[in-house]
Amino acid sequence: MVTEVARGCLSTGWALSLTSAHVLQVAGFFEERAQDEIFGTDGDFRAASTVAPVGVARPDGDGHVVLGRPLLHALRRTDPERG
């Protein structure tokens, strides 16, 4: 599908390939509970960059405390003007 989209518009094809791959990275890095929160009920999610946790998370009650700099550039809802 990405190839077909790219035939019509290289930029759109590139963006589609990146966002598709980054969604898979989020799914691979995070447990189901976090994925439910990130992807929401409709799955409308786009990751503008790669997911690369840089730091350590430790359990704290019902959540976690993150030490370091986690890197997750994501847009929960993307509008056409932002990509």
N, C-alpha and C positions, 0 to 999 in steps of 0.2 A: 504494500500500500504506500509506503514512504516513497518508493521509486516513482510510482504513478503521480503522486502529489508533486514531487520534485520536477517532473516533466513539465508541469504547468507553471511552477514557481520554485526556483531553487531555494530561496530564503525560507519559504513556508515548509518545504521538504526538510531542510536542515533543522528548523525549529521543531518540527514534528518528530524527527529522529532523536533529537536531544531530550525532549520532554518524555517521549516514550521510554527511553533508556533510563532516565532518572526516576521515573515512577517505579521501575523494576528495582532500582537501587534502594529506594525507600522501603519497598516491600521486603527486600533482603536484609536490611539493617535493623528493622524495628519489629518488635513483637506485635501480635494481633491487636492488642488494646491500643497501642500507639497508632497502628495503621488505621483503626476505626476512627480515631480522632483526626488524623491527618487527611484521610480520604473522604471523610464525612459519609452521609447516608447515600449520596448520589454518585460518589466516586469522581466528582469534578475536581481534579487536582492537576497542577502542572508544576514541575520543579524546574526553576530557571537555571539551576546550576547543579553540580554534583553534591551528593551527600557524603561527607567524610567526617565522621565524628573525631574530633581532636580533643581528647581529655578523658576524664574518668567519671562515670556516674555511679553513685552509691545509693542503695535503697534508703528511703527516709519516710517512714509511715506508709501512706498509700501511694507515694510518688517517689521521685528520685532527686538528688542534689547533684548537679553537674559541676565538676571542677575542671577548669581548662576553658577552651574555646570551641564549643560545638559549631560545626559549619553545616548549615542547612538553609540554603536560599530557596525559598519556595513561596509560591503565591497560591493561597487557598482558593481564591476566586480570581481568575484572570480576565481583565477586560481587554477589548480589542486594541486599545491605545497603549497598553502596557505589555502586550505580547502573550 
